[in-house]
Amino acid sequence: MKIVTYNVNGLRQRVVQHGSLKKLLDALDADIICLQETKLSRQDLSADVTMAQGYESFFSCTRTTEKGKTCYSGVATFCRVTSAFSSQETSLPLYAEEGFTGLLWKSGRKENIKIDFSLDGLQVGNEDLFKVDSEGRCMITDHGHFVLINIYGPRADENDLERVRYKDLFFKILQRKWESLLGQGKRVCVVGDFNIAPAAIDCCDPRPGFEDNPFRKWLKSLLKEFGGSFVDVFRALHPEREGAYTCWPQNVGGEEFNYGTRIDLILFSGPCFHQSDDEDGHTFLRCHVKECDILGQFKRGKDNIVRWNGGRCTKLEGSDHVPVYISLAGVPDVPVHNTPSLAARYIPEKHESSSSDRASASASAVDVFCSHVRVSGRGGSECSESTEEEEEEGEGSQDKNSFALLEWQRIQARMQTSLPLCKGHKEPCVARFVKKSGPNIGRGFYVCARAKGPASNPEANCGFFQWAFQKVKPKKA
């Protein structure tokens, strides 16, 4: 059995690139395929992104109507089967659950609902619980011999206290869920984009205090070497491998110099399938895990080559992540069972794709995400959720007023004709503008035009920065 986890950064776009959903799934070549960041609402679940011959699918979609957070998340689990409605294959789950609180399918009666695991000490109400699940970040499928949890972990800037609290609550409740499953004697496999790099070896350029991050400390506490019950399967098999990353920030050309992080993980907890577990050297890792690796050569679009030219990346297609897989041996079949009712084939909102759907998908597949004049504002060493802090074109926010347009063009022209040289390479810089709200919003600046890379690489971005114009100080009254 082979399980793959892959942040697709927009499922419809990836389907367009590969020609069809089936071609995308077949290219991943696995029995169970866990996708994250599908960017689909329930109303977007058309047949062309949910149904493929030989696969059953299970979706969790964003339900929140909060500004900026609609249709930006979402996870999906695809299971390869030979029989659509009844099978003894382990890949077809016996049971499926969207989210981990149980509130989504009971969303019409959120009051006084008892969930199936303890939340003692967390001091959260049903509204908080519903909010945790409403972003479409978790799909659970029970395959008889193990429970598979497909997650898309939230990203949170340390200064955004609301999102930090959300991320903290998300992982605490998720932990209670899998502790409950382990307490029932279940084997648990958690896969997906955690948005957390486990250790310094998993980050190209860890900053001071990297290991002190509370979410990183939490993740470490789950692992057996730190007293937990889970195994980070890739790192267990490749303990010394460096530069093994699964995500690269596209806005700085991270792939050119392998400036990335390993945030797409496969964690496993539980005994092996033999009767005498942990006796005579029997463990799940030793007895059943054949391989676990990063699919670095997976073709993520029509052109896998990243070309960074003067501050502009001309790679227009593909996800900023690569898939990770695990191959298992000796997984027994399960008794004959039916497809769970949560399967996409039974979703009432599912509809056949229209010509407008296809036109929209084609248009979105060729979005340009870089230009010479960029709006800046993203930072941090870990790859972020592209839709939460997506960089915009400098010209995209121009005022329709013709005077403002001409003034904007004049500023751009002035910046482009006065490009300073970066100190590291003595090369012309690239002009950018501040996007983030604050005192410097809209202000221009210059940075080294080369792609981002490790500080030890002299060929990478030298870190040069210079404001374009002197900031005018307000006159004192």
C-alpha positions, -999 to +999 in steps of 0.1 A: +000+000+000+012+035-009+000+067+007+008+101-007+004+136+009+005+166-013-004+203-009-017+211-044-022+249-039-055+248-058-069+215-069-087+228-100-055+244-113-036+212-109-064+193-127-062+217-156-024+213-158-025+175-159-055+174-183-079+157-159-084+146-123-077+110-132-044+119-149-033+139-118-042+110-094-026+084-117+006+105-118+008+103-080+004+065-083-008+057-048-036+038-031-045+067-009-039+103-019-042+131+007-044+166-008-043+199+010-052+235+001-078+224-025-093+259-024-128+245-030-161+253-013-190+228-012-205+246-041-173+241-061-174+203-058-182+196-095-176+162-109-144+172-128-126+178-094-142+151-073-149+120-095-123+099-113-128+063-125-112+039-099-112+064-070-135+074-042-131+108-027-138+126+006-137+164+010-136+189+038-143+224+026-141+259+041-174+269+056-164+302+071-176+335+055-149+355+072-134+380+048-102+367+031-108+331+043-134+318+019-123+290-004-087+293+006-081+260+025-097+226+022-084+190+022-094+159+002-086+122+005-088+100-027-089+062-023-081+039-052-106+010-054-115-017-079-152-017-068-171+015-063-197+005-038-185-026-019-150-039-013-126-056+011-097-034+001-080-015+029-077+016+008-115+020+008-124+033+043-150+017+065-158+051+080-151+088+072-155+119+092-150+156+082-132+176+108-124+161+143-150+176+166-181+160+151-199+194+148-199+198+110-225+172+103-245+184+133-240+221+123-278+227+124-278+221+161-246+233+176-259+237+211-252+211+238-235+186+216-213+160+232-182+151+213-166+117+215-134+126+233-123+146+263-115+183+261-109+187+299-089+217+307-092+234+273-121+257+283-136+259+248-173+261+238-191+247+208-186+280+189-149+277+192-150+240+182-171+247+152-148+275+141-118+251+143-135+227+119-151+253+097-119+261+077-119+226+061-085+215+075-091+179+085-105+147+070-104+114+089-108+080+073-108+047+092-093+019+071-098-008+097-062-015+106-053+021+109-070+056+111-057+081+086-059+118+095-053+142+066-046+178+079-038+212+066-022+230+096-029+267+100-002+293+095+000+321+121+023+351+123+035+355+158+021+390+159-014+379+149-027+368+183-060+357+169-045+333+144-019+321+170-048+312+193-066+294+164-035+274+155-029+265+191-066+254+195-065+235+162-035+213+172-046+208+208-080+195+198-064+174+170-041+159+196-071+151+219-087+133+189-058+111+181-051+104+218-087+092+220-082+069+190-049+055+204-067+049+237-091+027+218-062+006+205-062+022+170-032+027+149-031+064+138-014+079+108-013+117+105-003+132+072-004+166+056+010+201+055+016+209+092+031+244+085+057+234+111+093+224+103+102+198+130+138+208+135+167+230+123+177+203+098+143+207+082+148+244+074+172+259+050+180+290+071+168+287+107+168+319+126+180+325+161+155+310+186+142+286+159+140+257+183+121+278+209+090+282+187+061+268+209+045+249+179+078+233+171+082+223+207+047+208+207+055+188+175+087+175+190+068+164+221+048+140+200+078+121+188+091+089+204+126+102+209+112+130+230+088+108+250+058+109+226+041+080+207+046+091+171+073+084+146+083+110+120+086+083+094+108+102+068+132+114+094+134+080+111+145+065+078+167+094+068+181+108+101+210+127+086+197+138+052+200+176+048+183+198+022+153+175+022+126+201+017+090+199+006+080+235+002+097+266-013+086+303-012+079+311-048+078+349-043+116+348-037+125+320-061+133+296-033+136+265-055+166+278-074+190+275-044+168+249-025+157+276+000+129+256+016+115+238+045+101+203+053+066+209+066+047+181+048+049+152+072+039+116+078+036+106+114+026+071+126+017+057+160+007+022+170+019-015+170+027-036+140+003-062+126+021-092+142+006-107+173+038-102+194+043-065+190+075-051+204+087-086+212+116-100+192+121-066+176+087-063+161+077-026+154+055-011+128+084+009+113+107-022+111+081-047+099+058-028+076+074+005+063+092-002+030+099+034+020+091+069+029+105+097+008+100+131-009+089+130-046+113+158-056+111+149-093+073+148-095+060+168-125+040+195-109+031+214-141+040+216-178+073+232-169+092+222-138+121+245-144+123+275-123+140+305-140+148+335-118+156+365-139+162+399-124+138+396-095+111+378-115+103+341-115+090+329-148+076+296-135+039+302-138+025+268-130+025+242-103+023+240-065+050+254-042+050+219-025+061+185-036+044+152-026+057+129+002+049+092+002+051+061+024+050+025+011+037-002+035+040-040+033+018-066+049-013-046+054-042-071+056-075-068+038-106-059+058-141-075+057-164-065+028-178-031+034-197-003+016-184+031+006-190+056+035-219+080+030-195+110+033-180+101-001-181+129-027-204+108-049-232+114-024-227+151-018-260+169-027-242+200-040-220+181-064-228+191-100-214+186-135-189+212-145-201+239-167-183+258-195-179+287-172-162+264-146-138+252-172-131+287-185-124+300-149-101+270-143-081+276-174-077+313-166-066+306-131-040+281-142-019+307-159-019+334-132+013+353-130+026+356-095+057+377-100+067+409-119+096+434-119+077+457-096+064+437-066+044+445-036+063+431-006+053+421+029+058+384+034+086+371+056+096+341+077+115+310+070+086+286+068+065+285+036+032+302+043-003+296+030-002+315-002-037+327-001-035+341+034-007+365+026-007+364-012+015+391-028-002+413-054+011+430-085+021+466-079-001+477-107-030+456-095-040+481-068-039+512-090-066+538-086-090+541-115-085+578-114-064+588-143-043+613-124-034+586-098-026+562-125-002+586-142+014+594-109+019+557-101+035+551-135+058+581-130+070+567-097+076+533-113+095+548-141+116+569-118+124+538-097+133+517-127+157+543-141+175+548-108+181+512-098+210+510-073+235+482-073+234+456-046+265+454-024+269+417-026+271+413-064+272+448-078+242+441-099+210+462-105+184+457-078+147+451-083+121+477-072+093+467-049+066+483-028+053+477+007+019+460+008+014+454+045-007+479+063+012+503+085+032+536+083+052+524+052+024+510+031+029+519-006+065+530+000+090+518-026+123+501-019+151+482-036+164+447-029+189+423-045+174+408-076+188+373-071+167+344-058+167+337-021+191+310-008+210+299+022+233+326+038+263+304+030+257+305-007+274+336-023+254+331-055+221+336-037+204+369-027+228+390-007+201+406+015+206+441+002+178+466+011+174+503+004+144+526+006+136+542-027+129+576-015+135+594+018+104+594+039+090+628+044+087+638+081+055+657+090+062+694+098+058+703+135+029+727+142 
